[in-house]
Amino acid sequence: MALKHGLAAAVLALLGAGGLVAQEKRSGLDYMTPETRAMQEDDMSNPGMLFIAEGEGLWQAPAGAANIACSGCHGTAAQSMRGTATRYPAIEESTRRPIDLAGRINLCRQTQQKAQAFPAESPELLALTAYVAHQSRGMPIAPPADDRLTPYRKSGRDLFERRLGQLGLSCAACHEGHAGQRLGGSIIPQAHPTAYPLYRLEWQTLGSLQRRLRNCMTGMRAEPFAHGAPELIALEAYLMSRATGLPIETPGVRP
Amino acid sequence: MRLALIVVVLLAAPAAAEPLRSYSIAGDAIVQPLTGHPGDASRGRTLLANRQASLCLLCHQAPVPEPHAQGTLAPDLSGVGGRLSEGQIRLRIVDMAHISPSTIMPSYYRISDHPRTAEAWRGRPVLGAEDIEDIVAFLVTLKE
C-alpha cells in the first residue's frame, strides 16, 4: 500500500515537474544525421578538436602580470578539471551568485593571473572553456545540490516558459511542446546544453551556449540578453539541472 | 543609387506602421476583409512561399514550390480552403490566440505586448492588413 502510494506520488511528481514526461531525455546529437554524428564522434574529423588543441596551449601558457599558467596552479587538466563542467553553473563564493564556466575562467584570469578578461565569444575564451569542458566528456551532467542555486534555477525556468518578442514564443513552446518536429528544415531538439562550446556548421566556428540562446531570441524577434547577463546564467542553470544525467559531449558538432 | 534606395525601402518594409484597422469577430471568424476588399491570391502565394517575409512555411507545409524544407510544427495547409471558411482562415492568421490561448501560432495582426520585443518589430504587427488579405485570398483556393 505504502509502495503504491509512493509510486503514485512519484508519478504525480513527474507530471508536476511539467518537464519531459512524455519523452525520454535526448541530446541534440540523437536528432542529427549519421554524417554529422560521425563528424562529432571521430576526433580526427571533429573540427572542434582544433580548438581543444588551442585551449591546451592556453592552459599551459603563462599569462598576465603574475606570469603564471592555468597549469601552474591546477596542474594537469585531465586530473584537476575532470568533472568540472558537469557541475556548472555554480555559486561563486565571492559574489554568492552563479557563474558559468567561461565566467569562472575569466575570473581566475583576472584575480590569479592578473590578466585582462578575454572578451565574450573570443576564440581564446571559447578554446579554453572547451578544453576545460572536454575533460568531462562522457561524464553525466551533475548539477551541485546547492540550495543557493534554487532561486536562479527557478528564474531560469520562468524565463524558459515566458513568451517573448514580437512572435510571442517561449523556449518551452518549441523545445518541450514540439521537440523532434521540424522548424523549416531543422529538427527542434530538447534544448539540453550537453556539448558547449560546440562547433556549429552554420557558424563555421566554435560558439557558446549564450551565442545559441541569443540567436534563438533573435528568431523570436526578441531583444537578446547581453553576453554574460544574469538572465542567461540563470537560464543555463535551469537547463543544466533539466539535463541532469546526460553525458557531456564537448566539443559537440551541430548543424 | 536606384537599387540602394530599393534595398532601403525593402529593409524598412515592416515599417508599414499604419495603425491597425478594426475588425469584428463573429464566432470563430472575421467575415469582412481587414482592408475592405478581397486580396490578391497570386501575391499571397508568393508571400506565403517566402519564409523570411511571412514565416508561414517555417511551421506549416503547403503545396507551393519553396527551396527550403517546410516545417512540421503546425497543420499542413493543403486543403485548408476546403476545411475552413475564408473568415475562419482570416481569424486564425490575425489572432489564433483568440481561439486557442496556448497556441504557438503568432498573432499576425496584433501589436505584441510580450516582453523584450526587439526594437525593429516594436509597435507593428507581423504582417500588414494587405499582406494578410493576400494570403487569405490564396489559402481559400487550396481546396484539396
Interface residues (C-beta under 8 A of the other chain):
Chain A: R162 R163 L164 G165 Q166 L167 G168 L169 A173 C174 G177 H178 Q181 R182 L183 G184 G185 I188 M217 T218 R221 A222 E223
Chain B: R51 L55 L57 L58 C59 H68 A69 Q70 G71 T72 L73 A97 I104 P106 S107 S112 H114 P115 R116 T117 A118 E119 A120 W121 R122 V126
